[in-house]
């Protein structure tokens, strides 16, 4: 990392013209108070019925549920400093399943200091929630994640940028009233990651990025899961005002553990999220992700999660829209000394209809069907989710 930063400084000092690193993201905010820009958000969603609250295979339980989400994005410029934050809070309610009710909060913040030839930054993230951590989980578990990072961005010429960042994260599943000792034993860990990237603007709307990451995971209890991994992810970033916007990264990850009972992994990983909008009448959002994730089952240790999905929205007249979506997920469990390999398959399909009220408010109704197939009977389930929503600022 030191060599990377030293090279970046040399290139930056040699560059006659500097690329812009600190963008004024707050200029599109809904509210402006001098140097402070704020976009508030409010949503009442999932107002309806969940026919399988606990994802059970034999005796599904139906319940009325709703979720209230409130939050705000904020930006503040003070001299050469640029502060940004993202705050979200959820209140999840179930009529009968009182044990599934929760209050969740997510807080992120960062500061960038524009020193012209380089831009140091630092930030944090805090998540305290009681939701399913990943597609494997059937029960909601309380979890607390704390992250801190520091980094530096260095422009190279008019269109290039070099970047380095260091992260520290803790994952705790035992805190609070609804912490779970079994989950904590399997998943409590500390992670550190060093990322480096180089980017160049190919066109005014497209940027080519080469990103690398070295990561260390150290578990509090299940130490045989300790791992070191390296990721190489080339990709493209498309500006929001492009015909196709979003990011598309496809690369390679090498995942190694010191335990002879836990298999290693080397293969393709991906993180793709692209959006196509045609004259504000038709929109397609596609997502593809593939990566390593840790399993709750100590014998399985980890699995390769692959998910692909698409959502299509068609405007009908000036105020109405209809939505269709489908998502396919594969959980590919690796064979170990203690367990046979297997692949669980999940589908989610849904439709919805919504109406715009002004420019910021949307009311809608959605119906989704979710099913998961597995050779383990206890892992298979299906169920419907029928609910309405009212959103502001989304």
N, C-alpha and C positions, 0 to 999 in steps of 0.2 A: 504493500500500500504506500509506503514512503516513496518508493521509486516512482510510482504512478503520479503521486502528488508533485514530486520534484519535476518530473517531465512536464506536467500540466502547467506549472508555474513558468517554466522556460518558454513553452509555446505561447502562453498568455502574454508574457512580457514582449515577445517577439511579434505579436499580432498588432498591426497598425490600427485595425478597426475591431471593436468588440461586439459580440452578439449580445442581445438582451436576455438576461437571466431571470430578473424579477419582473413578472408580468402583473399588470393591474387587474387581477381577477375580480376585484370588487366593483369595477365600473358598471357591470351588468346587474348589480344587486338591486333589490326592490326598494330599499330604504337607504337614504343618505343623510348622515348627521355630521357635516364637516368632513374631517378625515376618516370617520367611521362609516363603513358600509355594512348593511345587514340584509340578509334574506331569511325571513322567518318561514317555517314550514309547520303544517298541522295536518294530521290525517286521522280519520276514524275509519278503520278498515276491518276486514274479516268479521263483519256484522252478520252472523248467521249460524249455521250448523256445521260442526265437525262430526262426521259419523264414526270416526275411529280415533279418539283423542290420544290413546296410548299406543297406536300402531300395533294392535294385538291381532294374532292370527286366528284365534278360536272364539273369543268373546269380546268383540269390539264394543266400545262404549260411546254413545252419542251424547253430545252436549251443545248447548248454546254458548257462543263465545264472541268476544269483540276485543279489539286492540286500539288504544289511543296512542298516537305517536306525535310528539311535539319536539321542536328543535329549531336551530338557526345556524346559518353560516355567517361568519363575521370577518371583516378585514379592516385593518387599521394601519395607516402609513404615518410614521413619525420620524422625520429626518431621513436618515439612510436605513432605518429599520422598517420592516414590513411584517406585521403580525397577522396571522390568520388562525381561525378556530372553527371547529365543527362540533356541535352539541346535539345529541339526540337522547330522548327519553321515551320509553314505552311503558304503558300500563296494560297488561294482558289479563283479561277477565274470562273465567269459565263459571257458568251458573252452578253446576253440580260438582265438578272436579276442582274443589277449592285448593287442593294440593298443587294444581298446575298454574294458579294465579301468580303473577310476578310483576315486579317493577324493575325495569332495566335501564341502564344509563351508559352512554358511550360519549366520551369526551376526548377530542384531539386538539392539539395546538402546536404551532411552530412559529419561529421567527427567522427571517432572512435579513441579512445585513449587506446592503449593496455597497461594496468597496470598489466598484467599477471594474477592476481587473480580476477580481474573484469575489464570490459571494458565499461566505460561511453561513451555516444554518444549524438550528437545533430544535428539537421538539419532543413531544411525548404523546402517548395514547393510553387511555384507561377505559376498560370495558368491564362492567359488572352486570351480568345478565343470567337469566335462567331459561335457556333455550337449548335446542339440540345442537351440539357442536359441529356435527357433520352428517352426511347422508346415512351413516351407519347407525346412528343413535335412534332409539325408539322412545326414550324418556327424556324429559327436559331436566337438565341438571344445572345447578348454580355454578358459575365459573367467573373467575376474576383474572383478567389479563392486563399486565402493565408493561408498557414499552417506552423506551427512550432512545433517541438517536441524535447523531451529530454528523455533519457532512460539509462538503464544499463543492461549489460549482465554478468552473473556470471556462470562460469563453475562448474560443480559438478562431480567430478571423471573424468574418461576417456571419458565417452560417454554421460554425461548429461549436461543440461544447464537450468538455470533459467533466466527469462527476465522480465523487467518491463519498461513501456513506457507511457508517457503522451503527448497527442496531444491537440493543440488548432487550430481551423479552422474558417474562415469567408467565407461566400458565398454571393457575391454581384452581383445582376443582373441589377443595375441601372447606373453603371459607363459607361463612354465613349459615343460616338456618337450614338451607336445602343443599348444602355441600354433600358430596357422596364419597365415602372413604374408598369404595371399590374403584370408582373412576379416578380418584386422586392417586391411588396406588399405580394405576396403569398409565396415567397421562400427565401428572404433575412434572414439570420440567423447566429448565432454564435454557434459553437459546441465545446465541450470538451470531451475527451475520455481517459480513463485509461485502458491500456491493460496489462495483465500479462500472462505469458506462462511458461510451463515446457516442456522440450523435452528430449528424450533419443534415442540414436542411436541403432536401433534394428539390423541392418546389415550394412555393409559398404556402402550400397546404399539406405537404408530406415531409416527414422527418424519418430518416433511417437511424436506428439505434442498435448498438451492440452492448449487451449487458451481461456481466458475470457476477456470480455470487458464491462465496465460500461460507458454509454454515456449519455450526456445531450445536447439537442437541444433547443436553445432559439431564438425565432423569433423576428425580429425588429418590425413588424407590425401585422401579423396574430398570436397574442399571444395565441390564443386558440389551436394552433398546438404545443405549447411547450411540450416536451416529455422527459421522462427518460426511458432508456432501458438497459437491461442486456443480454449479449450474451455468451453462452458456446459453444465452437467449438472444438471438438476433430478432429484430422485428421492425415494424413500421408503426408510426403514429400519424393519424389523420386529424386535422383541425376540425373543431365542431361545425364550422361553416362550409366544410367540404361536402360534396355529394354523398360520399361514404365517409363517415367519421368514426373515431374510436381508435383502438390499438389491436395489433395482431403480432404476438410473439410465439414462435415455435422453435424449440431448441433441444438441448440434451442435458440430462442430469445423471450424475454418478453418485450413488448412495451407498455408503459403506458403514458396517457395524463391526465392533471388535469381537462380538460373540460368535462362536462357531455354530450356534443353534439358530441364528437369525440370518436369513439369506440377504445378499446384497442385491442392488438393482442398478442397472445402467440402461437408459432408454430415452425415448422421446417424451418431452413434456411440452405443454402448451398453455397459453393464456390469451384467448382471443375474444374480443367484444367489439362488434362492428354494428353500425346503424346506417340505414339508408332511408332518406326522406325525399318524397317526390311532391313538390309544391304544397306542403302542409296538408296533403290529403291522404297519403299512403306512406306507411312506415314499416320497415322490417328491422328487427333487432336480433342478431345472431350471437350466440356465445358458445365457445368450446374451451374446456379446461381439462388438463390431464396432469396429475402430479402424485407424489407419494403422500399418504396420510397414515397416521398411527391408529391402530385398532384398539377398541376397548378390551377385546379378548387378548389376554396375555399370550395365549398359544399361537394366535395368528400374527401377532406383533404389528404388522402393517399391511396396507393394501394399496393398489394403484387405483385411484379414482379418476374415471373418465366420464365427462358430462358434455353433452351437446344439446343445444336447445334453440328454438326460434320462436319469436312472437311477432305477429302481423297485426297491424292496426289500420283500419280503413275508415276514413271519415264518411259520414252519411249526412249530406246537407251541411249546414253551417254549424250545428251544435252537437250532433250525435256522432258516435263512433262505435264500431264493433271490433272485438279483439279475439284472436285465436292463438293458441300457444301449444307447444309440445316440447317435452324435454326427455331425453334418454340418458340414463346413468348406469355405469358398470362399476362394480366394486370387485376388483380382481385381487383376491387374497393369495399371498405367496405361500408356497409350500415350505414348511419348516420340519424340524425333527419331531416336533410335538403335534403338528396338525397337517392335514391334507389341504392342498390348494383348492380353491373354489371361486366361482364368479357369481355374485348376486346381481340381478338386473332389475332396474326400476324404471317405470314410465310415469310421466305426469302429462295429462292433456287437459285443456280447459278452454272455455269460451267466456266472453263477457260483452256487456254493452254499457256505454257511458254517455253522459251528457255534460258538455261544458257550460258553466255558468259564469259568464264574464271571461276574463283572460287567465285567471289564476285558480279557479275552483272547478273541480270535476266530481260528479257523483256517478256511481256505477254499480253494477251487479255482476258477480263472477261465479262460475261453477267449474270446479276442478275435480278430476278423478286421479287418484294416486294408487299405484300398485307396485309391489316388489316381489320378485320370484327368487327362491333360494332352495338349494337342496336341503337346508335345515328348515324344518317346518316352523320352528319358532321365529324364524327371520322373515317369513312370508306374510304379507298383509295386503289389504286394499281398503279404500274408503273414499267418500266424497267430502268435499268442502264447498259449501254454498254460502256466499256472503256478499254483503254490500259494502260500499266504501264512499267516503267523502273526503277529498284531499284539497289542500291549499298549498300552492307553491311547489308542487311536484311536476 
